[in-house]
Amino acid sequence: MRLPDFPQPVVQAPMGGGPSTPALTAAVSAAGGLGFLAAGYKTADAVREEIQEVRFRTSAPFGVNLFVPSGGSPAGRADVDRYAAELAVEADRYRVPLGTPLSDDDGWSAKLAVVTDERVPVVSFTFGCPSEQVVDSLHRARSAVAVTVTSPDEARAATAVGADALVVQGLEAGAHQGSFVDSDDDERFGLL
């Protein structure tokens, strides 16, 4: 596969948590860039509705970004308990409960089914690398696949599974990077 043509060298970042709306995605794509919906933190049904809204607003190509499930935290239970104890002081200060640590896959299978059924022009992945089977399935649905990478090893892994594009993110990303594994021990690579 190859990425669809888009005349302007602008790719809208798919920011999870609200900023990447269907209206913004459609506007960027309609203006000649490549708009992206963020599927993170949403239900599969909500993602499908947003895809349909983008298509109502424009016929230009666009993308959807999915979070790759980590398969479990690299932190052990003792690490989580130690971190919770550190947070307890602040929680007490503000009189809020800490909550229970949760782990889920963000609706991975259901969202993969949506982007495949909807034949989204570009599907990108962050926080991990999809399997070769996932990439093949998306290619059969005529979707180009992009994978966010933060190191040469991640770039090699994404290339090995058949990614059509790499979204290369350096340590300058600031608040967080879309690394495959969240570890303080990893070497950080800059792009500047």
URUR-V167178 format. One record per helix or strand. SS is the DSSP state (A for helix, B for strand). FROM is the first residue (numbers start at 0). LEN is the number of residues. Records with the same first field share a line. If there is no record, write none. Layout:
SS->FROM-LEN + FROM-LEN
This chain:
B->10-1 + 33-5 + 61-6 + 121-5 + 143-6 + 164-4
A->21-9 + 43-14 + 76-18 + 107-10 + 131-9 + 151-9 + 170-3
